[in-house]
Amino acid sequence: MNIIKLDAIGSTNTYLKDLLTVSNLENFTVVVAENQFAGKGQRGSTWTSEAGSSLSFSVLMKDILSSPEYVFDLNVMVALSVYQALKKTYNLPFYIKWPNDILSYNKKICGILIENIIKANGETQSIVGIGINVNQESFNDFPQASSLFKLTGTKTDKDVLLNAVLDELKYYSEQYLAKGGDFLWIEYHSHLYRINTPTAFENKEHTRFMGIIKEVTKYGLIRIQLEDDSIQEFGMKEIKMLY
């Protein structure tokens, strides 16, 4: 496995994507940075981290998806890989919040951003960006975030955690290629935050409503049972969960 370590970079995703345009990179090439100062988040947001305290890295994953229509299988695979690496390392409760954030208790521990490059022949190459709050001590501007250090009181060796996540990514990708994606979805739903629990949401018009998460579809849409018992599907940019 090719691991490229950098002291500082704007975005590991951008660096890896640029590198891919000029090099024939091997599968599971990893770019990890001590300081990522322009990281990307979901919904066009930025992912900020304390220099040297967070684990920020990107992984090239290719030759895994048989068709672009299965791109959300990869989101599920990556979320489960991070979830399992954390669960096996720390005595803490972890959950996957739709679509692929990792929470402990009600605090965000990890963010995941996957950027897909779909070639003319249908081949999908994916840049998987992962940011884990490891040893960070302050979250003054982000009250819904926390770190493994704040929750355990113990500092973590980031290289050990990196290797744990990479091991899980390789395991799940091998299982996926051998068995297909059904097992991923069963496991994903078993760890899904607030599934089958009344939950508050807010839509694009800033209207709040209550609903119960029933499932996430193969295309990444969340299916919510509304107060009139109807079921409605929403995309990631259409609603946000209030917690």
N, C-alpha and C positions, 0 to 999 in steps of 0.2 A: 504494500500500500504506500503510495507516494504522499507524504505529508510535507507541506510547505509552511514553514513558520515565519511570521512577520512580526516586527515590533509594533508597527502602526500602519493602518490603512483606512481609507474612507469606508469601504464596504468590502467584506470578503466575497460576497456574492458577485459584485461588479468586477473585482479582481479576477476571480475564477472564470467568469463569463468572457472577459477580455482575453485571458490566457487561452481559453478554448478556441478562440478565433484564429490564433496563430500557431497552435500546437495540437498534436493528436494525443490528447491526454488519456491515460489509462483510467478505467472505471474505478471509482472510489478515491480519486485524487482529492486530497483535503487541503484547504487553506485555512490556517488558524492564526489569529492576530491577538497580541497582548492588548492592543488599544484599537478599537474600531470606533471612529469618531463620526461616521455618517452611515450607520447601519440602517437597514430598511426593515419596516414592519408592515403588518397587514393594513389594508385600507389606505395605502399611500403614506402611512405615518413613518416616523423615524424610530429607530431602536437605539436608545442611548445607554451607555454603560460606563461605570467607573473604571478608569484605566488600570489594567492589571488585575482587576477583581472578578471579571466575568469571563466565561468561556464563550468566545465568539468564533464560529467556524462555518465553513461551507464545504459541501461534499458534492462531487460530480457523480450522478447516478445515471447510467445508460444501459441499454440492452435489457431492461426490466419490463417495461410496459409494452404489451403487444399491439396496442392501439392508443391513439390520443384520447379516446373516449373513456379510458380508465385512469385518467390523470389523478382523480381523487383517491384512487387506491393508494397512490404514493403518499398523499397527505396522511392517510390512516396508518400506513406502514411506518412513516417517520415518527408520528406522534406516539405510536406504541413502542418504538425503539427507545425513545427518550424516556417514556413512562417506565419501561421495564428496567432501564439502566439506573434510574433514580430509585425505584422501588427496591431493587436488589442491594442498593448501597446505603440507603437511609431508612431509619425507622420512623417514617412520616407517612401520613395519608397523601396520596397523589391522585389527581383526576385529570381527565382530558376535557377541556372546555371547547365546544364547537367553535371553529372547525378544528384547531390543533394546538391551542395554548395548553400549557401544563400548569396546573395550580396545585398548591398545597394549602390545606384549609381553604380560605377564600382569597389567597394571595397568588399573584402570577409569579411563577418561577422561571418559565421558559417561553420564548416566542419562536415560532417557526415560519419561515417564508420560503416557498418553493417557486422558482421561476423555470418554466418549461420552454424548451426550444424544439419546435416541431418542424422537422425537415420535410422536403417535398415528397419523399418516399414514405412518409408516415412515421419515420423513426422519431422517438421522443428522447431528448437529452434533458436532464433536469439538474438545476443548480439548487441544492438544498441548503438553506441558511438556517443555522440554529444558534440562538443566544440564550445561555443559561446564567441566571444570577447566582453566582457561586459564593464568593467571599465579600460581596458588597455590603457595606454597613449602613449606608444612608439612602433613603428613598423619599426625600422631602417633597419632591414634585410629583411623585407617583405613589399615592397612598394605597393603591390596590396591588402594588408589587412588594415582593420580599425576596430574600435570598436564603440559600441553604445554610449559610453561617448564622443569619438572624434566627432561623428556626431551630438550629441544633446547637449553636454556641461553639461550633468546631470548624476550624479552617479545613478546606478541602484541597488536595493536590489536583489541579485542573487536568494535568496530563492523564492521571488515572481515570478521571471521569470521562475525558475525551475518548480514551480507548474503550471504556465500557459502552459508550453510546455507539461507537463504530462497530464493536462486536455485535451489538443487537441489530444494527442496520444490516450487516452482512447476513446474520441469521434469518431475519425476517424476509430479506430479498430472496435468499435461497429457498425458503419455505414457500414463498409466493410463486416463484418459478416452477416449483415442484407440484404445488397443490392448487394454485389459483387463489383468488382473493376472498372467498367466502369466510374462511376462518378469521381473516383480519377483521371483517365487519362484525362478527360475533364478539370478538375480544374488545374491539373499539367501543361497541355499545355497552359492554359490561363495565367499562371504566368512564363512561360519558358523564360529565358533571351535570347534575340536576335532572337527569332523565327520569321521567314519570313523577316529577315533583312540581307543584305549582310555582311558577317563576315569573318575575316581572321583566318585561321587554319594552323597548322604545323603537318606534319606526322612524322612517326618514323625515316624517313631518313632526317629529318630537312628541308624538302621541304615545302615552304609556298604556300598556295593556297586560293582562295576565294570561298565561297559557301554560300548557304542560308539554314538554318535549317528549315526543313519541319515538322518533328515530331520525337518522340522517340518511338521505338517499345516496345512491351510488354516484350521483353527480354533485354531491356536497351540499344539497339543499336540506334545511332543517324543517321537519314536519312537526307542527305545533297544534295541539288541540286547544281551541279557543273556548271562551266561556259559554258560547252557545252550542258547544260540543262539535262544531265543524272542525275539519282538519285543513290547515293551510300551510303551504310551503313557502319558505323565504330563502333568499340568497344572502350571502355574507354582507353585502353592502346595503341590504334593505332593513335590517334590524340589528339591534345590539342588546345583549343581555345585561340586566341591571342586577348587581350582586354586591 
